[in-house]
């Protein structure tokens, strides 16, 4: 048996007829950039996240960039984020000319350790980007208290966390702006790039809508230097077919996470942690061990796919050498990069496939690995 890390084909086959019909409707309508499909999805995502406005954009990275631009953040400013995340979280900061500043992570959740946040705030700090990594939200109440105390803006990087909650509040709804990605492997993924910004601020919404369309309030009139970053109707139509299934898919992820947790709990592994205030949606199911590379090779030999998220923390990426960070500055993030391994997790993962993965992991440790 071979078990992939994620299987997008299974999901497509379940929805194939509906998706093809929706695509045919878009083709016949002839409006391929923005338009009614995008507007409908924007409203649906806004309602789902308990915000007033959704703005469809080309991808999650652009969502972060335009969120910061709309907040007036640029050269000379600092923005605090996590060093244990996909590069886009810091790249967005750099792309507006600001400087990323990092805070180490909580070793249980892999999210920003908010208890270490205040010491990183300086007179140049303008915003915080909490990253809801792997589907688990950051401890947002103390973060928002610090943001209010120091008059900082908050942009939630919820690209991996659509459907997750913190004290009942949806990801993306707590900060000034929330950013989502519809990359194909996300819990709600399209068949290409796509992203969404949500906010309840009317002024920010107007700025972002301007920025995503070349800084143009009307055709051929430009009042700002913007971007060509619009969600297209094809992706919106596909996402609208998938969206009603999101909560069920997330619940299936949670059920499979519980099975993994029960089966693997006695092994020398660090398993995913869900804090009492959060609802984890398991975009990835990430285990950790000092024998990560050996375990990964063992799984590969057994036909089980796995993935390293992430091999190099952001503060040690070559592009950020000029910031002056060194190994040991953020030990929890660095340990996570050495130890973490994602194993198969997707709603369509069959019981026999999951059992096969579990047996393969147990075999590794039963064979004498310590």
N, C-alpha and C positions, 0 to 999 in steps of 0.2 A: 504493500500500500504506500502511496505517496500523499502527503498532506501539505498543501501550500500554506504559506503564512496568511494569505487572504485569497478568496476565490470570488472574483467579480462576475464570472460567467454564470454561476448558479443564480445569483440575484437577478441578473438580466433575463435569464430564461423564465423565471417566475413572473416577470412583468413585461415580457417581450411584446405581446399583442398590444397592451396599453401604451407602451413607449412608442412603438411604431405608428400607432394611430395618432398620438400627440405630435410626432414629428411630421407626419403627413399634413396635419392641420397647420403647422407652422409653415411648411413649404407652400401650401395653398394660400395662406394669408399673405406671404411675401414680405413680412416685417421681421427682420432677422437680428437687428441690434436694438436693445431695449424693447419698447412696445408692450402690448397688453400682457403677454406671458410673464415678462420680467416684473411689471407692475403688480400683477397678481401674487407672484412669489414674494415680492418685497412686503406686501401686506400680510401674507401668511406667516412669514418669519418674524415680522414685528409683533404680531399678536402672540405667537408662540413664546417669544422671549419677553413678553410683558413690556415692550417698548412702543413708542409711538411711530417710529419711522424705520424702514429698511431701505438700504441703498445698494443695489446690485452692482458689483464691480468685477473686474477680470480675474482676480485671484486673491488669496488671503494676504499675500505680501503687499499688494497694492492697497488693500484695506488698511493695513497698519500704517503705510506711508501717508495715505490721504487723511487718516484719522489724526496723525501728528501734525500734518500741514494745516488742517482745519483748526487745530488748537493753537496755531501760531508758533509752533516749536521749530527751531532752526539752529543755525550756527551759534556757538557759544553756550548753548543749553545742554544740560545733562538729563538723561532719561534712564531710570533704574529698571533693570529686568533681571531675568534668571540666566545663569551661564549654562544651564542644562536644558536645552531646547533646540528646535530646528533653527538654523542660521537666520531665517527671516525675522525672528523676533528682534535681533540686534541689527540686522541689515536695514530694516525699516527706519530705525533710529539714525543710522549712518547716512541713509539716502536723503534725509532732510537736512543733513549737515550738523546734527547734534551728536553728542558723545554717549555711547552706552556705558553704563556703570552697573556692575554686577553685584548680586547678593547671593550667598550660598543657599543651598536647598535643604529642606527637611528630608532626612534620609528615609523616612517612612513613606511619604507621599510623592517625593521627588519635585514637589512644588516649592516655590520661593519660601524660605524661612522668614516669616514676617517679623519674628523677634530680632532679626539682625538687620532689618530694613532701616531703622532710624539712624543708625551709625553711618550709613552710606549717603545720607542726605546732606547736600551742601547748599551754599547760597546760589549755585548755578542750576540746581535741580528744578526741573519744570514739570516732570511727569513720571508716572510709574506704569510699566507694562507687566502686570501679573500674567503669567502663562499657566493656563489650566492644562497641565501636561497629562497626556495619556487618557484624558477623560475625567480627571479629578480636579476639583476647583481649589484655588488658593484660599487660605483663611482670610476672607475678605473684610470682615468687620474691623479688626485692628488695622488692616491696611487702609481702609477708608478713613479711619480716625486719624491716622498719620497724614493722609492726603489732605484732610480738612485742616489739621493743625498747621501744616506748612504750605497751604494754598497750592497744592499740586493737582494736576489733572490725572485721571486714571483711564487707560485704554486697556480693556480686557482682551488678551490674546486667547480667544475661545476657539481657535481653529481646530483643536482636537476634542472639543467638549460640548458640541451641540446636544442639548437634552440633559446635560448634567445640571445639578442644582446645589445651592449653598443655603441652608436654612430655608428651603423652599423657594428660593429665588433663582430664576434661570441664569445660566452662564450668559454673559453679555449684557445683563440688565442692571448691574450694580454700579459700574464705573460710568464715566461720562460717555464713553463709546465702547461698543463691543465689536469684535472682528471675527468673522468666520471664514473658513475655507471649504470649498466644495470639490477639492481634489478627489479623484475617483476612489481612493481607498478610505476616505473619511466615512464616519458613521452615516452621513448624508452626502453622497458623492455623485458628481455628474460623470459625463463621459468626455472630459476635458477639464481645463481650468475654469474656475469660477470662485467668486467670493461674495460676502455680504457684510455690510456695516449696519449696525443697529444703534439707535440713540433715541432719546426722548426730547432732545434739544432741537428746536426748529431752526435756529440760526446755524448750528453745526450741520444740520441736514442740507440746508441751502448751499453752504460752502462746499460740502463734499460732492453734491450733485454737479456743482460748477466745475470742480476739479476733475471729476471723472470724464468730463466731456470737453477737454481742451480749454478749460477756463471760459467756456462759452455759454452765456445765458440764452442766446438765440443764434440761429445759423449764421456763421461767418462774422460774428461779433464776439470779440475776446477781451475779457476784462482781467484775466489772470493767466499765468503760465500753468497749465494743468497737465493732464495725462489723457491718453487714449485707453481708458480702463472701464469698459462697459460690459456688463453681463449680457451675453447674447441670448436670443430667444430660444434657440435649440437647447442650450443647457438649462434654461429656466423651465422649459416644457418637460424635460426629463426629470428635473428635480421636483416638479410639482406632482408627477406621477409617484415618485418615491416618497415624498414628504409625509403623506398620511400613514406610511408604514414605519416611520422613524421610531416612535415610542415602542412599538412591538419589537422592532429590531434591537433597540437598546435593552429591552427587558430580556431578550434572548441572550444578548451578550452577558448580562448580569447573571443569568442562570448558568451559563457555561463557565463564567468566572467562579461561581460558587462550587461547581463540580471540580474545577482545577484546585481550588483552595482546599477542599476536603481531601482530595486524593493526594495532594503534594505536601500537606501541612507537616508531616513528620520527617520530611527530607531536609537536609542542610541548605535550605534556600530561603532567601527573603522574598516573600510573596507580596502581591499588591495589597495596599492598605486603603481602607475606606474610613475616613473620619466620621464621627457621629453626626456631624453637621452637613455632610455631603452625600450626594447620590452620584456614584461613580458610573460612567457609561462605557468604560473599557474600550476606548478606541484601540488601544493596544493592551495585551496582557503581558506584563513585564515581570520576569523573575530575575533574581540576582544571586550570583555565586562567584567566589574567587576562582572557580574552575570554568568560567564562562566559555573560553575559547575551546577547551576540551569538550565541554558539553555540546557546544555548537557543532563541532566536527562529528561527534557521536550521532547527533540527530540527523545530520546530513547523510551519514552512512545508512541510517535507518529509513531515509526517505521523508524525513520531517523537516520542513523549512523553518528557519528562524531568522531573526534580524537584530542587528545591534543599533539601538537608539539610546545614545549617540556616542560614537567612538572618541570624539574630541570635544571637550567643553569649549564654549565660545571664547572664554578669556585666554585660551591657549591656541586659538586658531591663528595661522600665520598672518592673516590680514589685520589682526588686532595686536600684533607685537608692539606697535608704537604706543599702546596704552600703558605698557609697563607692568603688566601682570606676569606672574611666574608660577611654576608648579608649586602647589601647596597653599596657594591663596584661598582656594575654595575647596577644601578637602572632601566635602560630601559630594559635590558635583563631580570631582575628579574620580572618586571611588565608584560612583554610579556609571561613569563612562567605561571603567575597567570591568564592571561586574554585571551590567544589565543585559538581558537577552529577552526579546519578544518571541513568544511562541504562538502557534496558530490561534486566531480569534476572529471570528466573523459570525453573523447570525445563522448562516446556513451550514456551519460546521456540524457534521453528522455525529451521532453518539459513538459509532464505531471508530470514526476518525479521531475523535477526542480521546477515546480509550486507548487508541494506538499511540497517540502522543504521550499520554500519561505512562504507558508501559515502557516506552522508549526512555523517558526521563528516569524512571525507577531503575531500569536496567543499568543505566550509567552509574548510579550510586551504589547499587547492589553489587556491581562488579568490583567494588573496592575503592572507588574514587572518594577521596576525603579532602 
